[in-house]
Structures are given as C-alpha cells and as structure tokens.
C-alpha cells in the first residue's frame, strides 16, 4: 500500500516510531511535516517519500492528501494541528487517525461525528498508548459488569516524555477534568490521591486528565469516569503551579515550555532505541449496588507500544476496516483487539 497512508509529524519521536511500525508490516507510508529540511532528512533516513504541509497554510495540507486514504497525525500539540488536518480530511474524503491525548481536542473531534458520517470518513483519535490499551481495558471490565455506572482508570508512570508530550503537558496542566453524569466537568489535577496495584503492590496515584474521559464514554457509555496516573514529583507540583497558567500561554511562557521540553528530551535514556520497560494499567468499574469488576493490563513501554498500535490500526483502516463518524478503538475493534499486539497481557483481578 505505498502512498495510501500519510504520517503527519513523522519527524517527531512518536511519528518516527509509527513509520517504522508500518515498515515492519511491509507498508511504505508517506512522510509529512512542516519543516522541509527535517522532513526530507527523516524521509531519507527511513527510505520513504515525503510531502511538505504546514497547518498554517490549509492549501498545503490539502495538497499533501492527494492519493492518500488514511492520515496518522503525530504532530503535537494537537490543539494546533488536529483542526487543520481533520478539516482537510473531511474535504478530501480521507480517514483521520492521531496520537492525541488532549481532552478539549477530543471533544471537538467528537462533535464532528455527524459531518464525518455524511462524508463517509472515520475520525479515530488516540490510536497510540493514548488510548488503545486503556480503552480496551475499560471496555473489558464494563463487559464483565453490565450496567456499571462508574469507571476508574489508572496508568503507571512512563519512563520519559518526548518533546511533544512535554509541550502538551505544559499547555494543559491546569485543565483538570473528569466525567460526571455524562458531562465533562472541572476537577483540579492532583486533587485526589489513591493507590492502585500495577503488579508490585499498591502505588500512590493522583487524578489527571487522560483522554479516556472522552473516549471511554463513547466506548462504554459509563457516565462517571475519573483517570489517575502514578505519582511523580512533577505531578505533585502541578497544583502549586496553577497561578502560572496564564503566563505559560504567553510568548515568553511558550518559549520556556519549549526549552523545558528540550531538557526533558536530552535527558531521556531511550530516545534512540526501544525501551526494555513496560507499562501497566488498572481499570475498575462499579454499579449502583456497589458491585465491582477490576482488571490489569500490561504493555510494552508507552512510545514503543504507540508505534506498534498506530501502525496496526492504520493498516486495518486502509484495508477497509472502518466505520464512518467519530469512533474509538475499543468500540470499533473490540476490547480484545489489544491482545493481538505483541507484549500485551491482561489479568482479571478481585472485585
């Protein structure tokens, strides 16, 4: 399927992993990016063709989709890229996938459901570690306890953050939310602490705004969703930084964010090779009678998993396995799809 899949933002860490994942499946995607020199260099390194598209220039994005069936948007922060890329997909009849984990962006994409159905294309965000494994585990425990009303998800700490992930975190660190009675509502980050067992005993976690607050609602219909992450020093400091939020969105604040992301990247021990680490997820549901179901899922390191999962999903969609409209991985492919990916294991836990 040469040329059928375009990876936009393939010069970044996650985008390169998706490109490599597709090559391992025997597929030669197109490489797309904003920076001509970096995009050409990445394409040359991977032995792939490339196209230049700048989200600030919609005509270049539309032109880059010529002859393309599926776009994988790997260029974050997605608050800046998702809108222009998905608009071009709607105009050109191209299926849209991305690696987004930003709740406000996902809500905007979900609002395009009817338009996407009318155009015959699928919008499926979050086809990496956000949210393929968490979405699948949420759907699995919901299947175990029909009629459940509350979903709690927790994720172990990652080995490191890529520059794109670090920039996204800084951009959204004051946007704490949860889902209550079917509606996304404010819940300050790190305002709730509880423990989860990721396989080595209870670990302290705090509430964060994972993409599942949007996606798990569409996959399961559960009206009350709270998401947690294993505690790190940075997460504990988030509440104290809230007064800085307006300043961080100024030009000076954005410059500081870029500098901090570069520091994070230079200190990342696994930036050029696959990690031997792993991730763990715990999902728990409860019904109105207090009955519970709980399960744990383990995966390879988050970025490695993202490259594999996004490549697998893009391949399926390109082969015709899609449903028009806004979709989630577990809703379309089922809660057991994740088990077909290498290095993934699931275990049901006591209620």
TAURSUL-V875927 format. One record per run of one state. SS is the DSSP state (2 for helix, 1 for strand, 0 for the rest). FROM is the first residue (numbers start at 1). LEN is the number of residues. Records with the same first field share a line. If there is no record, write none. Layout:
SS = FROM-LEN ; FROM-LEN
This chain:
0 = 1-4 ; 9-4 ; 25-5 ; 34-2 ; 47-3 ; 53-5 ; 65-5 ; 74-4 ; 93-2 ; 99-4 ; 111-2 ; 120-2 ; 125-3 ; 129-2 ; 145-5 ; 156-7 ; 173-4 ; 181-2 ; 187-6 ; 198-4 ; 209-3 ; 221-3 ; 231-2 ; 249-2 ; 267-11 ; 287-5 ; 301-1 ; 319-6 ; 327-2 ; 334-3 ; 341-4 ; 350-2
1 = 5-4 ; 30-4 ; 50-3 ; 70-4 ; 95-4 ; 122-3 ; 128-1 ; 131-1 ; 150-6 ; 177-4 ; 183-4 ; 193-5 ; 202-7 ; 224-7 ; 278-9 ; 292-9 ; 325-2 ; 345-5
2 = 13-12 ; 36-11 ; 58-7 ; 78-15 ; 103-8 ; 113-7 ; 132-13 ; 163-10 ; 212-9 ; 233-16 ; 251-16 ; 302-17 ; 329-5 ; 337-4
